[in-house]
Amino acid sequence: MPEPPGFAGELADHLQKTGRPTIDSDKVTQAHQLHAAGKSYRDIAATLGVSRGTVGNWLSTPKTQ
């Protein structure tokens, strides 16, 4: 049965997700692999669908695995 008229539901149903997007660790790992293979930041960014700045941030931190 559908909700009665005027029923707004839970507050969480109406809130938007805020804040920074989560970091995809698979993409970070792939960025490190592509960089080790000699790819440029521009090529890595195009391959992974992120900005060159993001690639630079990812590669400026040591690989954890």
mmCIF file as Biopython writes it, N, C-alpha, C and O atoms, coordinates in Angstrom:
data_model
#
loop_
_atom_site.group_PDB
_atom_site.id
_atom_site.type_symbol
_atom_site.label_atom_id
_atom_site.label_alt_id
_atom_site.label_comp_id
_atom_site.label_asym_id
_atom_site.label_entity_id
_atom_site.label_seq_id
_atom_site.pdbx_PDB_ins_code
_atom_site.Cartn_x
_atom_site.Cartn_y
_atom_site.Cartn_z
_atom_site.occupancy
_atom_site.B_iso_or_equiv
_atom_site.auth_seq_id
_atom_site.auth_asym_id
_atom_site.pdbx_PDB_model_num
ATOM 1   N N  . MET A ? 1  ? 0.842  -1.174 0.000   1.0 0.0 1  A 1 
ATOM 2   C CA . MET A ? 1  ? 0.000  0.000  0.000   1.0 0.0 1  A 1 
ATOM 3   C C  . MET A ? 1  ? 0.894  1.246  0.000   1.0 0.0 1  A 1 
ATOM 4   O O  . MET A ? 1  ? 1.848  1.327  0.774   1.0 0.0 1  A 1 
ATOM 5   N N  . PRO A ? 2  ? 0.589  2.201  -0.854  1.0 0.0 2  A 1 
ATOM 6   C CA . PRO A ? 2  ? 1.409  3.419  -0.882  1.0 0.0 2  A 1 
ATOM 7   C C  . PRO A ? 2  ? 1.251  4.212  0.405   1.0 0.0 2  A 1 
ATOM 8   O O  . PRO A ? 2  ? 0.322  3.997  1.183   1.0 0.0 2  A 1 
ATOM 9   N N  . GLU A ? 3  ? 2.178  5.127  0.606   1.0 0.0 3  A 1 
ATOM 10  C CA . GLU A ? 3  ? 2.165  5.958  1.804   1.0 0.0 3  A 1 
ATOM 11  C C  . GLU A ? 3  ? 0.927  6.856  1.815   1.0 0.0 3  A 1 
ATOM 12  O O  . GLU A ? 3  ? 0.454  7.261  0.753   1.0 0.0 3  A 1 
ATOM 13  N N  . PRO A ? 4  ? 0.404  7.169  2.985   1.0 0.0 4  A 1 
ATOM 14  C CA . PRO A ? 4  ? -0.763 8.044  3.051   1.0 0.0 4  A 1 
ATOM 15  C C  . PRO A ? 4  ? -0.418 9.461  2.607   1.0 0.0 4  A 1 
ATOM 16  O O  . PRO A ? 4  ? 0.749  9.848  2.672   1.0 0.0 4  A 1 
ATOM 17  N N  . PRO A ? 5  ? -1.392 10.245 2.159   1.0 0.0 5  A 1 
ATOM 18  C CA . PRO A ? 5  ? -1.116 11.622 1.744   1.0 0.0 5  A 1 
ATOM 19  C C  . PRO A ? 5  ? -0.468 12.410 2.885   1.0 0.0 5  A 1 
ATOM 20  O O  . PRO A ? 5  ? -0.867 12.300 4.044   1.0 0.0 5  A 1 
ATOM 21  N N  . GLY A ? 6  ? 0.525  13.195 2.529   1.0 0.0 6  A 1 
ATOM 22  C CA . GLY A ? 6  ? 1.212  14.007 3.518   1.0 0.0 6  A 1 
ATOM 23  C C  . GLY A ? 6  ? 2.343  13.306 4.232   1.0 0.0 6  A 1 
ATOM 24  O O  . GLY A ? 6  ? 3.027  13.924 5.048   1.0 0.0 6  A 1 
ATOM 25  N N  . PHE A ? 7  ? 2.563  12.031 3.950   1.0 0.0 7  A 1 
ATOM 26  C CA . PHE A ? 7  ? 3.642  11.291 4.605   1.0 0.0 7  A 1 
ATOM 27  C C  . PHE A ? 7  ? 4.959  11.674 3.940   1.0 0.0 7  A 1 
ATOM 28  O O  . PHE A ? 7  ? 5.117  11.518 2.729   1.0 0.0 7  A 1 
ATOM 29  N N  . ALA A ? 8  ? 5.890  12.168 4.724   1.0 0.0 8  A 1 
ATOM 30  C CA . ALA A ? 8  ? 7.150  12.666 4.170   1.0 0.0 8  A 1 
ATOM 31  C C  . ALA A ? 8  ? 8.258  11.617 4.168   1.0 0.0 8  A 1 
ATOM 32  O O  . ALA A ? 8  ? 9.260  11.795 3.474   1.0 0.0 8  A 1 
ATOM 33  N N  . GLY A ? 9  ? 8.112  10.565 4.899   1.0 0.0 9  A 1 
ATOM 34  C CA . GLY A ? 9  ? 9.163  9.563  4.957   1.0 0.0 9  A 1 
ATOM 35  C C  . GLY A ? 9  ? 10.225 9.937  5.969   1.0 0.0 9  A 1 
ATOM 36  O O  . GLY A ? 9  ? 10.033 10.827 6.797   1.0 0.0 9  A 1 
ATOM 37  N N  . GLU A ? 10 ? 11.334 9.252  5.890   1.0 0.0 10 A 1 
ATOM 38  C CA . GLU A ? 10 ? 12.441 9.483  6.805   1.0 0.0 10 A 1 
ATOM 39  C C  . GLU A ? 10 ? 13.277 10.663 6.323   1.0 0.0 10 A 1 
ATOM 40  O O  . GLU A ? 10 ? 13.365 10.917 5.122   1.0 0.0 10 A 1 
ATOM 41  N N  . LEU A ? 11 ? 13.886 11.378 7.251   1.0 0.0 11 A 1 
ATOM 42  C CA . LEU A ? 11 ? 14.733 12.504 6.906   1.0 0.0 11 A 1 
ATOM 43  C C  . LEU A ? 11 ? 15.888 12.060 6.005   1.0 0.0 11 A 1 
ATOM 44  O O  . LEU A ? 11 ? 16.261 12.772 5.073   1.0 0.0 11 A 1 
ATOM 45  N N  . ALA A ? 12 ? 16.444 10.902 6.281   1.0 0.0 12 A 1 
ATOM 46  C CA . ALA A ? 12 ? 17.574 10.404 5.502   1.0 0.0 12 A 1 
ATOM 47  C C  . ALA A ? 12 ? 17.212 10.192 4.036   1.0 0.0 12 A 1 
ATOM 48  O O  . ALA A ? 12 ? 18.090 10.219 3.173   1.0 0.0 12 A 1 
ATOM 49  N N  . ASP A ? 13 ? 15.936 9.983  3.747   1.0 0.0 13 A 1 
ATOM 50  C CA . ASP A ? 13 ? 15.505 9.800  2.361   1.0 0.0 13 A 1 
ATOM 51  C C  . ASP A ? 13 ? 15.610 11.088 1.560   1.0 0.0 13 A 1 
ATOM 52  O O  . ASP A ? 13 ? 15.629 11.056 0.330   1.0 0.0 13 A 1 
ATOM 53  N N  . HIS A ? 14 ? 15.678 12.224 2.251   1.0 0.0 14 A 1 
ATOM 54  C CA . HIS A ? 14 ? 15.654 13.515 1.579   1.0 0.0 14 A 1 
ATOM 55  C C  . HIS A ? 14 ? 16.993 14.246 1.619   1.0 0.0 14 A 1 
ATOM 56  O O  . HIS A ? 14 ? 17.147 15.276 0.964   1.0 0.0 14 A 1 
ATOM 57  N N  . LEU A ? 15 ? 17.948 13.741 2.362   1.0 0.0 15 A 1 
ATOM 58  C CA . LEU A ? 15 ? 19.246 14.398 2.470   1.0 0.0 15 A 1 
ATOM 59  C C  . LEU A ? 15 ? 20.137 14.026 1.298   1.0 0.0 15 A 1 
ATOM 60  O O  . LEU A ? 15 ? 20.129 12.887 0.831   1.0 0.0 15 A 1 
ATOM 61  N N  . GLN A ? 16 ? 20.899 14.995 0.834   1.0 0.0 16 A 1 
ATOM 62  C CA . GLN A ? 16 ? 21.849 14.740 -0.233  1.0 0.0 16 A 1 
ATOM 63  C C  . GLN A ? 16 ? 23.189 14.353 0.370   1.0 0.0 16 A 1 
ATOM 64  O O  . GLN A ? 16 ? 23.546 14.795 1.462   1.0 0.0 16 A 1 
ATOM 65  N N  . LYS A ? 17 ? 23.913 13.535 -0.345  1.0 0.0 17 A 1 
ATOM 66  C CA . LYS A ? 17 ? 25.253 13.179 0.092   1.0 0.0 17 A 1 
ATOM 67  C C  . LYS A ? 17 ? 26.136 14.408 -0.069  1.0 0.0 17 A 1 
ATOM 68  O O  . LYS A ? 17 ? 26.144 15.035 -1.129  1.0 0.0 17 A 1 
ATOM 69  N N  . THR A ? 18 ? 26.875 14.753 0.974   1.0 0.0 18 A 1 
ATOM 70  C CA . THR A ? 18 ? 27.737 15.927 0.920   1.0 0.0 18 A 1 
ATOM 71  C C  . THR A ? 18 ? 29.168 15.530 1.225   1.0 0.0 18 A 1 
ATOM 72  O O  . THR A ? 18 ? 29.438 14.424 1.694   1.0 0.0 18 A 1 
ATOM 73  N N  . GLY A ? 19 ? 30.060 16.430 0.959   1.0 0.0 19 A 1 
ATOM 74  C CA . GLY A ? 19 ? 31.468 16.191 1.248   1.0 0.0 19 A 1 
ATOM 75  C C  . GLY A ? 19 ? 32.230 15.708 0.030   1.0 0.0 19 A 1 
ATOM 76  O O  . GLY A ? 19 ? 31.704 15.659 -1.082  1.0 0.0 19 A 1 
ATOM 77  N N  . ARG A ? 20 ? 33.448 15.364 0.262   1.0 0.0 20 A 1 
ATOM 78  C CA . ARG A ? 20 ? 34.310 14.909 -0.826  1.0 0.0 20 A 1 
ATOM 79  C C  . ARG A ? 20 ? 33.947 13.500 -1.249  1.0 0.0 20 A 1 
ATOM 80  O O  . ARG A ? 20 ? 33.510 12.689 -0.432  1.0 0.0 20 A 1 
ATOM 81  N N  . PRO A ? 21 ? 34.130 13.211 -2.530  1.0 0.0 21 A 1 
ATOM 82  C CA . PRO A ? 21 ? 33.907 11.832 -2.970  1.0 0.0 21 A 1 
ATOM 83  C C  . PRO A ? 21 ? 34.963 10.908 -2.364  1.0 0.0 21 A 1 
ATOM 84  O O  . PRO A ? 21 ? 36.075 11.340 -2.060  1.0 0.0 21 A 1 
ATOM 85  N N  . THR A ? 22 ? 34.617 9.670  -2.196  1.0 0.0 22 A 1 
ATOM 86  C CA . THR A ? 22 ? 35.572 8.713  -1.651  1.0 0.0 22 A 1 
ATOM 87  C C  . THR A ? 22 ? 36.644 8.390  -2.688  1.0 0.0 22 A 1 
ATOM 88  O O  . THR A ? 22 ? 36.407 8.458  -3.894  1.0 0.0 22 A 1 
ATOM 89  N N  . ILE A ? 23 ? 37.800 8.046  -2.201  1.0 0.0 23 A 1 
ATOM 90  C CA . ILE A ? 23 ? 38.910 7.711  -3.095  1.0 0.0 23 A 1 
ATOM 91  C C  . ILE A ? 23 ? 38.789 6.253  -3.488  1.0 0.0 23 A 1 
ATOM 92  O O  . ILE A ? 23 ? 38.658 5.372  -2.637  1.0 0.0 23 A 1 
ATOM 93  N N  . ASP A ? 24 ? 38.835 6.012  -4.782  1.0 0.0 24 A 1 
ATOM 94  C CA . ASP A ? 24 ? 38.764 4.654  -5.305  1.0 0.0 24 A 1 
ATOM 95  C C  . ASP A ? 24 ? 40.176 4.071  -5.279  1.0 0.0 24 A 1 
ATOM 96  O O  . ASP A ? 24 ? 41.013 4.418  -6.113  1.0 0.0 24 A 1 
ATOM 97  N N  . SER A ? 25 ? 40.433 3.186  -4.320  1.0 0.0 25 A 1 
ATOM 98  C CA . SER A ? 25 ? 41.786 2.644  -4.155  1.0 0.0 25 A 1 
ATOM 99  C C  . SER A ? 25 ? 42.242 1.848  -5.373  1.0 0.0 25 A 1 
ATOM 100 O O  . SER A ? 25 ? 43.441 1.735  -5.627  1.0 0.0 25 A 1 
ATOM 101 N N  . ASP A ? 26 ? 41.292 1.296  -6.130  1.0 0.0 26 A 1 
ATOM 102 C CA . ASP A ? 26 ? 41.664 0.578  -7.355  1.0 0.0 26 A 1 
ATOM 103 C C  . ASP A ? 26 ? 42.253 1.544  -8.381  1.0 0.0 26 A 1 
ATOM 104 O O  . ASP A ? 26 ? 43.218 1.216  -9.071  1.0 0.0 26 A 1 
ATOM 105 N N  . LYS A ? 27 ? 41.667 2.734  -8.473  1.0 0.0 27 A 1 
ATOM 106 C CA . LYS A ? 27 ? 42.184 3.731  -9.416  1.0 0.0 27 A 1 
ATOM 107 C C  . LYS A ? 27 ? 43.557 4.229  -8.978  1.0 0.0 27 A 1 
ATOM 108 O O  . LYS A ? 27 ? 44.425 4.467  -9.818  1.0 0.0 27 A 1 
ATOM 109 N N  . VAL A ? 28 ? 43.759 4.389  -7.679  1.0 0.0 28 A 1 
ATOM 110 C CA . VAL A ? 28 ? 45.061 4.835  -7.180  1.0 0.0 28 A 1 
ATOM 111 C C  . VAL A ? 28 ? 46.125 3.794  -7.517  1.0 0.0 28 A 1 
ATOM 112 O O  . VAL A ? 28 ? 47.215 4.132  -7.978  1.0 0.0 28 A 1 
ATOM 113 N N  . THR A ? 29 ? 45.799 2.539  -7.284  1.0 0.0 29 A 1 
ATOM 114 C CA . THR A ? 29 ? 46.731 1.453  -7.602  1.0 0.0 29 A 1 
ATOM 115 C C  . THR A ? 29 ? 47.032 1.422  -9.092  1.0 0.0 29 A 1 
ATOM 116 O O  . THR A ? 29 ? 48.182 1.263  -9.502  1.0 0.0 29 A 1 
ATOM 117 N N  . GLN A ? 30 ? 45.986 1.577  -9.896  1.0 0.0 30 A 1 
ATOM 118 C CA . GLN A ? 30 ? 46.169 1.575  -11.350 1.0 0.0 30 A 1 
ATOM 119 C C  . GLN A ? 30 ? 47.017 2.781  -11.777 1.0 0.0 30 A 1 
ATOM 120 O O  . GLN A ? 30 ? 47.836 2.666  -12.689 1.0 0.0 30 A 1 
ATOM 121 N N  . ALA A ? 31 ? 46.828 3.925  -11.131 1.0 0.0 31 A 1 
ATOM 122 C CA . ALA A ? 31 ? 47.632 5.105  -11.454 1.0 0.0 31 A 1 
ATOM 123 C C  . ALA A ? 31 ? 49.108 4.836  -11.175 1.0 0.0 31 A 1 
ATOM 124 O O  . ALA A ? 31 ? 49.966 5.200  -11.979 1.0 0.0 31 A 1 
ATOM 125 N N  . HIS A ? 32 ? 49.408 4.205  -10.048 1.0 0.0 32 A 1 
ATOM 126 C CA . HIS A ? 32 ? 50.801 3.869  -9.721  1.0 0.0 32 A 1 
ATOM 127 C C  . HIS A ? 32 ? 51.375 2.899  -10.754 1.0 0.0 32 A 1 
ATOM 128 O O  . HIS A ? 32 ? 52.534 3.028  -11.146 1.0 0.0 32 A 1 
ATOM 129 N N  . GLN A ? 33 ? 50.583 1.943  -11.188 1.0 0.0 33 A 1 
ATOM 130 C CA . GLN A ? 33 ? 51.054 0.975  -12.185 1.0 0.0 33 A 1 
ATOM 131 C C  . GLN A ? 33 ? 51.323 1.650  -13.524 1.0 0.0 33 A 1 
ATOM 132 O O  . GLN A ? 33 ? 52.332 1.377  -14.174 1.0 0.0 33 A 1 
ATOM 133 N N  . LEU A ? 34 ? 50.419 2.530  -13.930 1.0 0.0 34 A 1 
ATOM 134 C CA . LEU A ? 34 ? 50.605 3.230  -15.201 1.0 0.0 34 A 1 
ATOM 135 C C  . LEU A ? 34 ? 51.817 4.154  -15.145 1.0 0.0 34 A 1 
ATOM 136 O O  . LEU A ? 34 ? 52.556 4.277  -16.122 1.0 0.0 34 A 1 
ATOM 137 N N  . HIS A ? 35 ? 52.019 4.800  -14.005 1.0 0.0 35 A 1 
ATOM 138 C CA . HIS A ? 35 ? 53.176 5.678  -13.855 1.0 0.0 35 A 1 
ATOM 139 C C  . HIS A ? 35 ? 54.478 4.873  -13.901 1.0 0.0 35 A 1 
ATOM 140 O O  . HIS A ? 35 ? 55.460 5.301  -14.507 1.0 0.0 35 A 1 
ATOM 141 N N  . ALA A ? 36 ? 54.474 3.709  -13.258 1.0 0.0 36 A 1 
ATOM 142 C CA . ALA A ? 36 ? 55.659 2.843  -13.286 1.0 0.0 36 A 1 
ATOM 143 C C  . ALA A ? 36 ? 55.939 2.349  -14.699 1.0 0.0 36 A 1 
ATOM 144 O O  . ALA A ? 36 ? 57.081 2.051  -15.048 1.0 0.0 36 A 1 
ATOM 145 N N  . ALA A ? 37 ? 54.873 2.263  -15.519 1.0 0.0 37 A 1 
ATOM 146 C CA . ALA A ? 37 ? 55.036 1.830  -16.903 1.0 0.0 37 A 1 
ATOM 147 C C  . ALA A ? 37 ? 55.464 2.976  -17.814 1.0 0.0 37 A 1 
ATOM 148 O O  . ALA A ? 37 ? 55.622 2.784  -19.019 1.0 0.0 37 A 1 
ATOM 149 N N  . GLY A ? 38 ? 55.653 4.170  -17.244 1.0 0.0 38 A 1 
ATOM 150 C CA . GLY A ? 38 ? 56.158 5.295  -18.020 1.0 0.0 38 A 1 
ATOM 151 C C  . GLY A ? 38 ? 55.091 6.218  -18.590 1.0 0.0 38 A 1 
ATOM 152 O O  . GLY A ? 38 ? 55.416 7.094  -19.392 1.0 0.0 38 A 1 
ATOM 153 N N  . LYS A ? 39 ? 53.842 6.055  -18.208 1.0 0.0 39 A 1 
ATOM 154 C CA . LYS A ? 39 ? 52.779 6.921  -18.711 1.0 0.0 39 A 1 
ATOM 155 C C  . LYS A ? 39 ? 52.858 8.292  -18.053 1.0 0.0 39 A 1 
ATOM 156 O O  . LYS A ? 39 ? 53.282 8.418  -16.904 1.0 0.0 39 A 1 
ATOM 157 N N  . SER A ? 40 ? 52.444 9.316  -18.792 1.0 0.0 40 A 1 
ATOM 158 C CA . SER A ? 40 ? 52.439 10.673 -18.253 1.0 0.0 40 A 1 
ATOM 159 C C  . SER A ? 40 ? 51.212 10.884 -17.375 1.0 0.0 40 A 1 
ATOM 160 O O  . SER A ? 40 ? 50.249 10.118 -17.432 1.0 0.0 40 A 1 
ATOM 161 N N  . TYR A ? 41 ? 51.264 11.940 -16.558 1.0 0.0 41 A 1 
ATOM 162 C CA . TYR A ? 41 ? 50.111 12.270 -15.719 1.0 0.0 41 A 1 
ATOM 163 C C  . TYR A ? 41 ? 48.879 12.510 -16.596 1.0 0.0 41 A 1 
ATOM 164 O O  . TYR A ? 41 ? 47.771 12.105 -16.245 1.0 0.0 41 A 1 
ATOM 165 N N  . ARG A ? 42 ? 49.081 13.162 -17.724 1.0 0.0 42 A 1 
ATOM 166 C CA . ARG A ? 42 ? 47.964 13.450 -18.633 1.0 0.0 42 A 1 
ATOM 167 C C  . ARG A ? 42 ? 47.347 12.160 -19.156 1.0 0.0 42 A 1 
ATOM 168 O O  . ARG A ? 42 ? 46.123 12.028 -19.188 1.0 0.0 42 A 1 
ATOM 169 N N  . ASP A ? 43 ? 48.179 11.213 -19.565 1.0 0.0 43 A 1 
ATOM 170 C CA . ASP A ? 43 ? 47.674 9.926  -20.068 1.0 0.0 43 A 1 
ATOM 171 C C  . ASP A ? 43 ? 46.950 9.147  -18.971 1.0 0.0 43 A 1 
ATOM 172 O O  . ASP A ? 43 ? 45.897 8.554  -19.207 1.0 0.0 43 A 1 
ATOM 173 N N  . ILE A ? 44 ? 47.524 9.157  -17.777 1.0 0.0 44 A 1 
ATOM 174 C CA . ILE A ? 44 ? 46.909 8.449  -16.645 1.0 0.0 44 A 1 
ATOM 175 C C  . ILE A ? 44 ? 45.554 9.068  -16.324 1.0 0.0 44 A 1 
ATOM 176 O O  . ILE A ? 44 ? 44.579 8.353  -16.097 1.0 0.0 44 A 1 
ATOM 177 N N  . ALA A ? 45 ? 45.494 10.395 -16.304 1.0 0.0 45 A 1 
ATOM 178 C CA . ALA A ? 45 ? 44.243 11.088 -16.002 1.0 0.0 45 A 1 
ATOM 179 C C  . ALA A ? 45 ? 43.173 10.756 -17.034 1.0 0.0 45 A 1 
ATOM 180 O O  . ALA A ? 45 ? 42.020 10.517 -16.677 1.0 0.0 45 A 1 
ATOM 181 N N  . ALA A ? 46 ? 43.545 10.740 -18.302 1.0 0.0 46 A 1 
ATOM 182 C CA . ALA A ? 46 ? 42.583 10.428 -19.360 1.0 0.0 46 A 1 
ATOM 183 C C  . ALA A ? 46 ? 42.099 8.984  -19.255 1.0 0.0 46 A 1 
ATOM 184 O O  . ALA A ? 46 ? 40.920 8.704  -19.470 1.0 0.0 46 A 1 
ATOM 185 N N  . THR A ? 47 ? 42.998 8.083  -18.931 1.0 0.0 47 A 1 
ATOM 186 C CA . THR A ? 47 ? 42.639 6.677  -18.806 1.0 0.0 47 A 1 
ATOM 187 C C  . THR A ? 47 ? 41.684 6.431  -17.647 1.0 0.0 47 A 1 
ATOM 188 O O  . THR A ? 47 ? 40.742 5.648  -17.766 1.0 0.0 47 A 1 
ATOM 189 N N  . LEU A ? 48 ? 41.930 7.104  -16.522 1.0 0.0 48 A 1 
ATOM 190 C CA . LEU A ? 48 ? 41.147 6.858  -15.312 1.0 0.0 48 A 1 
ATOM 191 C C  . LEU A ? 48 ? 39.952 7.788  -15.161 1.0 0.0 48 A 1 
ATOM 192 O O  . LEU A ? 48 ? 39.116 7.581  -14.281 1.0 0.0 48 A 1 
ATOM 193 N N  . GLY A ? 49 ? 39.861 8.815  -16.011 1.0 0.0 49 A 1 
ATOM 194 C CA . GLY A ? 49 ? 38.733 9.731  -15.946 1.0 0.0 49 A 1 
ATOM 195 C C  . GLY A ? 49 ? 38.782 10.691 -14.775 1.0 0.0 49 A 1 
ATOM 196 O O  . GLY A ? 49 ? 37.749 11.042 -14.206 1.0 0.0 49 A 1 
ATOM 197 N N  . VAL A ? 50 ? 39.991 11.118 -14.413 1.0 0.0 50 A 1 
ATOM 198 C CA . VAL A ? 50 ? 40.170 12.084 -13.327 1.0 0.0 50 A 1 
ATOM 199 C C  . VAL A ? 50 ? 41.054 13.218 -13.840 1.0 0.0 50 A 1 
ATOM 200 O O  . VAL A ? 50 ? 41.556 13.159 -14.962 1.0 0.0 50 A 1 
ATOM 201 N N  . SER A ? 51 ? 41.243 14.246 -13.022 1.0 0.0 51 A 1 
ATOM 202 C CA . SER A ? 51 ? 42.081 15.369 -13.444 1.0 0.0 51 A 1 
ATOM 203 C C  . SER A ? 51 ? 43.567 15.048 -13.246 1.0 0.0 51 A 1 
ATOM 204 O O  . SER A ? 51 ? 43.934 14.130 -12.513 1.0 0.0 51 A 1 
ATOM 205 N N  . ARG A ? 52 ? 44.413 15.843 -13.930 1.0 0.0 52 A 1 
ATOM 206 C CA . ARG A ? 52 ? 45.858 15.661 -13.747 1.0 0.0 52 A 1 
ATOM 207 C C  . ARG A ? 52 ? 46.263 15.973 -12.317 1.0 0.0 52 A 1 
ATOM 208 O O  . ARG A ? 52 ? 47.179 15.349 -11.780 1.0 0.0 52 A 1 
ATOM 209 N N  . GLY A ? 53 ? 45.588 16.934 -11.695 1.0 0.0 53 A 1 
ATOM 210 C CA . GLY A ? 53 ? 45.883 17.269 -10.302 1.0 0.0 53 A 1 
ATOM 211 C C  . GLY A ? 53 ? 45.611 16.106 -9.368  1.0 0.0 53 A 1 
ATOM 212 O O  . GLY A ? 53 ? 46.365 15.860 -8.427  1.0 0.0 53 A 1 
ATOM 213 N N  . THR A ? 54 ? 44.530 15.396 -9.634  1.0 0.0 54 A 1 
ATOM 214 C CA . THR A ? 54 ? 44.203 14.218 -8.823  1.0 0.0 54 A 1 
ATOM 215 C C  . THR A ? 54 ? 45.278 13.158 -8.982  1.0 0.0 54 A 1 
ATOM 216 O O  . THR A ? 54 ? 45.700 12.540 -8.004  1.0 0.0 54 A 1 
ATOM 217 N N  . VAL A ? 55 ? 45.717 12.949 -10.206 1.0 0.0 55 A 1 
ATOM 218 C CA . VAL A ? 55 ? 46.787 11.977 -10.440 1.0 0.0 55 A 1 
ATOM 219 C C  . VAL A ? 55 ? 48.042 12.404 -9.690  1.0 0.0 55 A 1 
ATOM 220 O O  . VAL A ? 55 ? 48.710 11.572 -9.075  1.0 0.0 55 A 1 
ATOM 221 N N  . GLY A ? 56 ? 48.365 13.684 -9.734  1.0 0.0 56 A 1 
ATOM 222 C CA . GLY A ? 56 ? 49.530 14.188 -9.008  1.0 0.0 56 A 1 
ATOM 223 C C  . GLY A ? 56 ? 49.410 13.964 -7.509  1.0 0.0 56 A 1 
ATOM 224 O O  . GLY A ? 56 ? 50.381 13.589 -6.853  1.0 0.0 56 A 1 
ATOM 225 N N  . ASN A ? 57 ? 48.213 14.195 -6.966  1.0 0.0 57 A 1 
ATOM 226 C CA . ASN A ? 57 ? 48.003 13.958 -5.533  1.0 0.0 57 A 1 
ATOM 227 C C  . ASN A ? 57 ? 48.180 12.483 -5.199  1.0 0.0 57 A 1 
ATOM 228 O O  . ASN A ? 57 ? 48.821 12.136 -4.207  1.0 0.0 57 A 1 
ATOM 229 N N  . TRP A ? 58 ? 47.612 11.625 -6.026  1.0 0.0 58 A 1 
ATOM 230 C CA . TRP A ? 58 ? 47.718 10.186 -5.765  1.0 0.0 58 A 1 
ATOM 231 C C  . TRP A ? 58 ? 49.169 9.713  -5.832  1.0 0.0 58 A 1 
ATOM 232 O O  . TRP A ? 58 ? 49.596 8.897  -5.015  1.0 0.0 58 A 1 
ATOM 233 N N  . LEU A ? 59 ? 49.920 10.219 -6.797  1.0 0.0 59 A 1 
ATOM 234 C CA . LEU A ? 59 ? 51.286 9.736  -6.988  1.0 0.0 59 A 1 
ATOM 235 C C  . LEU A ? 59 ? 52.285 10.406 -6.042  1.0 0.0 59 A 1 
ATOM 236 O O  . LEU A ? 59 ? 53.419 9.944  -5.912  1.0 0.0 59 A 1 
ATOM 237 N N  . SER A ? 60 ? 51.877 11.480 -5.388  1.0 0.0 60 A 1 
ATOM 238 C CA . SER A ? 60 ? 52.789 12.129 -4.447  1.0 0.0 60 A 1 
ATOM 239 C C  . SER A ? 60 ? 52.816 11.417 -3.107  1.0 0.0 60 A 1 
ATOM 240 O O  . SER A ? 60 ? 53.698 11.668 -2.286  1.0 0.0 60 A 1 
ATOM 241 N N  . THR A ? 61 ? 51.850 10.527 -2.879  1.0 0.0 61 A 1 
ATOM 242 C CA . THR A ? 61 ? 51.840 9.737  -1.656  1.0 0.0 61 A 1 
ATOM 243 C C  . THR A ? 61 ? 52.378 8.349  -1.987  1.0 0.0 61 A 1 
ATOM 244 O O  . THR A ? 61 ? 52.113 7.827  -3.070  1.0 0.0 61 A 1 
ATOM 245 N N  . PRO A ? 62 ? 53.123 7.750  -1.075  1.0 0.0 62 A 1 
ATOM 246 C CA . PRO A ? 62 ? 53.686 6.428  -1.344  1.0 0.0 62 A 1 
ATOM 247 C C  . PRO A ? 62 ? 52.589 5.380  -1.550  1.0 0.0 62 A 1 
ATOM 248 O O  . PRO A ? 62 ? 51.535 5.423  -0.915  1.0 0.0 62 A 1 
ATOM 249 N N  . LYS A ? 63 ? 52.861 4.459  -2.435  1.0 0.0 63 A 1 
ATOM 250 C CA . LYS A ? 63 ? 51.939 3.351  -2.677  1.0 0.0 63 A 1 
ATOM 251 C C  . LYS A ? 63 ? 51.904 2.473  -1.429  1.0 0.0 63 A 1 
ATOM 252 O O  . LYS A ? 63 ? 52.951 2.111  -0.892  1.0 0.0 63 A 1 
ATOM 253 N N  . THR A ? 64 ? 50.709 2.134  -0.971  1.0 0.0 64 A 1 
ATOM 254 C CA . THR A ? 64 ? 50.587 1.383  0.283   1.0 0.0 64 A 1 
ATOM 255 C C  . THR A ? 64 ? 50.650 -0.117 0.092   1.0 0.0 64 A 1 
ATOM 256 O O  . THR A ? 64 ? 50.834 -0.848 1.065   1.0 0.0 64 A 1 
ATOM 257 N N  . GLN A ? 65 ? 50.506 -0.594 -1.116  1.0 0.0 65 A 1 
ATOM 258 C CA . GLN A ? 65 ? 50.494 -2.056 -1.303  1.0 0.0 65 A 1 
ATOM 259 C C  . GLN A ? 65 ? 51.650 -2.509 -2.126  1.0 0.0 65 A 1 
ATOM 260 O O  . GLN A ? 65 ? 51.795 -3.704 -2.381  1.0 0.0 65 A 1 
#
